[in-house]
Amino acid sequence: MSAGHAAGAGTGHAAVVGAGHAAVVGAGVIGGGWAALFLAHGLDVVAHDPADGAEERLRESVRRAWPALARLGLAEGADPHRLRFTDSAAEAADGACFVQESGPEQEDAKRRLLAELDEAAPPSTPLASSSSGLTPTTLQTMCARRPERVLVGHPFHPSHLIPLVEVVPGTRTERSVVEETVRFYTALGKRPVLVRREVPGHVTNRLQAALWREAYSLVERGVATVADIDTAVSEGPGLRWALLGPLVNQHLSGGAGGMARTLDHLGPPAQRWMDDLGTPRLTPALTEALVRGVDEELAGVDQERMVADRDELLVRLIEEKRRRRSLP
């Protein structure tokens, strides 16, 4: 269930958590997006990443993200210079009002990192992991001190722009921590979705995986090229999905009869389509076909410009969606 419409950019942070900075641990693509978003909403950010050159890459990531965040609205006092980089995860977490962990998706690495964060962060501070592959209950076993404040806060790339964040509590997560985390993300302009039961991949990655599975199968069976599949989505249902979800779109396709009419009319053929969906395996041959197909689709395309255009259009879409009050 959605946690409600996100607040607009520039929402004050003081009502969400107490005094302190936001810690960003793991400063790669996802962590860099989180850091930029926190800074844009007027927070002090203390970051850590042990990789060589991580600080320079993080500061460059924030610099590149800043114009889009400025268009969406900066909080009073927002300043990229409020970013401090530290030599340890413990120092980043010390005194933090919120910890966002975005380290490698490797269980041994997560175990060492979360144990350090659990020991260093104030006892009442939520410890949210960006993990897409590990369940929060698994992550809680890595935190002997305060497992009840551990949960997943899974964003989507580019994480400084895409509003969705999945909030996934574990079996020991306290309700107050879930509520505080939802409030915190909402104040950042995010649209939190509460995942009520732990499943691999949470919710949205499972939906993506369902589409990927059939896309891979269609390529494997020679039904369509990679480029044609991308076009079929981006120039077709993907345009509607950016505005309304797949189930509400089904409802609208039923006209006055709504979802009931759609399922009555298209339910039987849809069941046949679902029954015929492929079950591909990512063999070396299929992997090669997918990589080759993407390379052919992007031949002659300036990929840096493509990403810039994508982000520009995302900002425009987010701006327009904020102005509308009839979308659920």
N, C-alpha and C positions, 0 to 999 in steps of 0.2 A: 504494500500500500504506500502511496506517496505520502510524504510527511507534510505536504502542503506547498503552496506556491512560495518560491524563494523570495527573500527580500531583495530589493534593488541594490545596486552597487552603492557603496558609501554608507551602508548600515553601520551604526555604532557598535563597537565590540564590547564595551564595558558591561552591557546587560547580559552578555553571554557567559563569560567566565571572569574570574577575578584578575587581579593585577598579575603581570608577568608576560613573558615573551612566548611566541610559538616556536617550538623546536622542529626542525626539518632534518631528519637523519636519513641519509641516502639522497644525493643531490644529482641524480641522473635526469633523464627526460621527465619522469613523473615528479620526482622530488623538486626539480627546478620549477615546474609548473605550480606546485603547491607554494613554494617560497614566493614566487612572483604574486600569486593571488593573496597570500597573507600580507605581504608588503603593501599591495594596492588597497587593502582594507585597513591600513593604518596601524598594523601590528609591527612590533619589533620581532625580528626573526634571527634565531641563532641556528646555524646549520653545521652539519658535519658530514664528511664523506672521505674515506681514507684513500681513494684513488688519486694517482698522480694528476696534477692539473685540475682537480675537481673544483677548487675555489674559482679559478679563472673561468671555467666552463659555466659554473653556476651564475656568476655575475654577468656573463655574456647572455645567458639564457634569460635572465631577468631584464636585461637591457632590450633584448629583442621583443619580449612580451609586453613591455611597458606601454607602447603606443596603443595597442588594442585595449589594454586594461584602462588606459586613460579615456578612451572613447566610451567605454562602458560605465565610467564614473569612478573616480578615486575618492577614498575617504579623506576627511580632514587629517592632515599630518602624514598622509601617505608619502613615502620617500624610499627609493631603492637603497639609499645610504643607511637605512636602518637595518641592514643585513650585516650580521657578524658571522665569521667563519671560525670554527674552533678545531682543535686537534683531537678531540675525543667525543664520542657519543654521550658519555656521562656529563661532560661540561655543557653540551647543548641542552640536555634534559634538565639540568639542575635549575630549579626555580621556574620551570616552564609552566604555563597555564594550559597548554595543549601540546601533545607530542604526536607528530605525523611521521611514521616510519615507512620508508620507501626503499629499503635495502634489497639486495639480490633475492630472487625467488629460489633460494637454496636453504634447505631445512637446517643444516648445521650452522650456516652463517646467520640465519634468523635467530637460532637458539642463543648464540653468543651475544648478538646485538640486543635482543629483547631482554635478556637477563641483565645486561648493563643498564639499559633504559629503565627497567623496573626498579633497579636498585637506586638510581640517581634521581628520578623524577619525584616531585612531591606526591605524597600518598593519594591525594584526591584528584590528581591530574589524569584525564583520559589519555590512554595510550592506544592510538589508532594506527593500524597497519594498512598500507595500500595494497596488500597482497591480493592477487587474483586467483592464486592456486592453493593456498593453505587456509584451512578453516580457522575461525577464531578460537574454537575449543582446543585445537592443536596448538595455537599460539599461546593460549593461557597456560599450557603445561610448561612453557618456557619461562614463566614469570612466577617465581615462588613467593615473592613479597606481596603483590597486589594483583592477582589474576582477575579479580572482579572488575577492574577498570580497563581491561583489555578487550578490544573489539576490532573489527575490520571497517575501514573507511575507504572503499575502493572507488577511485575516480576513473575517468576516461580521457584518453589523449585527444587533443591537447588539454591537459588538466586545468590550465588557467582559464580556459574558455568554456569547455563543455560543462553545462550546469549539473548533470547527473553525478551523484555519488551514492554508492550502495553502502548502507550502514548495516553491518551484520554482527549481532551480538553472539557470544558463545554461551555455553550452558551456565557459566558462572558470572556472566556480565550483569552487573546491577542495573536495574531499570533506570535509576537516576543518571547513570553514566550514558546510557543510550539517549535519554532525553536531552542531556547537556550537549552531547555530540551532535544531535540533530539540530539543536538551537545554534550551535557554533557554526556548522556548515551553512545553515539557512542564512545566517547573518553575513556570510561571505558571498551571498548570491547563488549558492548552490541549490539544487533541487534534490534533497535526500529521498531515497527510497529505502524503507525498512524491510530487510529480508528476514522473514519470520521463522525460517527453518534452514539450517545449514545443509547446503548441497554443493558438490564440486562445481566451481565456476560461478557461484552465486546465481544471479538471475540473468543479467544482461549478456554475460559471456556465453551462457547456455543458449540464449536466443541467437546470438551471433553464430555459435557453433552449428546450430541447426541449419542456418542459411549457408554457412561455409560447406557443410557436409554435402548438401545438394548441389552447390556450385561445383565442388570437386567432382562429384559424380557425373554431372553433365559434361564436364571437360573430359573425364575418363571415358565416357560412353560416346564421345564425339558428337554430342547433341548441339553444342554451342562452343564458340571460342571464349577465351578469358575476356577479351575485349567486349564481346557481345553480352556476356553475363554482367559485366560491370555497367554497361549501357542499360541493360534491362532493368537494373535496380536503380541506378542514379537518375535515369530519365523517366522512370515509371513510379513504382510504389515508394521508392526512397524519398521522392519529393513530398508525398503525402505523409510518410512516417516522420519527417522532420517537424511536422505540425501537429499531428494526432497519431496516437499509437495504433497498432494493427487491429486491435479489437474494436476500438471506436470507429475506425475506418470501415470495418465490416458492418457495424451498426448503420453507418450512413449509407452504405451501398444497398441497404434494404429499404430505403425510402421511408414512407410513413410507417411501414411495418417494422422498421428497425432491425435489431439483431435477430429477433425471432423470425422475421421474414427471410433474412439472409440464410440462416441455418436451415430453415425449411426448404428453401429453394436450392442452395448450393451445398448444403450439408452432405448429401449422398455423393456427389461428384468429388467434393473436397476429401471425403474419406477415401475414395479410390486413389486420388492423387497422393495422399499421405501414405497409403499402403504401398504405393509404387516408388516411394522415395528411395534413393540409393543408399548403400552402406559401403562407401569407398574406404580403402586403406591407403595411407600415405606411403605408398611404395616409392622406391627411387625413381621409377618411371613416371609415376604421377607427379611426384615432386618436381622432376625435371620439366614436365609439360606445363605445370603451373608457373614456374619461374620463367620459362621461355615465353609463355603467353603474356605475362606482365611486362617482360622486357620488350616484346613486340608492340604491346599496347602503348608503351611510353617512349618508343623510339622517336627521337626528335623533339621530345617534350623537355622543357627546362623545368626540372623537378623542384628546384628552389623557388622558381616563380609559381609553380603549381601549388606548393604549400602556402606561399604568401597569398595567393588568390583564394585558396580554401579558407584561410584564417580571416581574410577580409569579408568573405561571404558569410562565414559563421558569425562574425561580429554584427553584420547587418541583420541577419536572421534573428539573433538573440535580441537586438534592439527592437525589432518589429514585434517579436513575441511578447516582450515586456509591455508593449503598448496595448496589447489585446487583453481583454478581460473575459472573453467568452470561451477561451480554450481551457480544457480541464487540466 
